[in-house]
Amino acid sequence: MFTIEHDFDATIITLIDEGTPSLREDITIRATDDRVSVAQFDASAQTEAVVTLSLSQLRDLAAALDLPEGSYRLVRKTS
């Protein structure tokens, strides 16, 4: 399950783990015009872990999900 909220300066997506037996904490993804942050609460450390990606890193991640093992560099085509 997930939710989507549109704020003034960001889109916020929350991923809610409904699986069993071991549920994980919710993941919050905050997308702004120049970065995407992924956050999850770590109950054992009582802190929130946050990873911030540039839009370039996010494009690379999206491409990597559909590729086999290897080293890649994305090149933008010019029109």
Buried (B, 14 or more C-beta within 10 A) or exposed (E): EEEEEEEEEBEBBBBEEEEEEEEEBBBBBBBBEEBBBBBBBEEEEEEEEEEEBEEEEBEBEEEEEEEEEEEEEEEEEEE
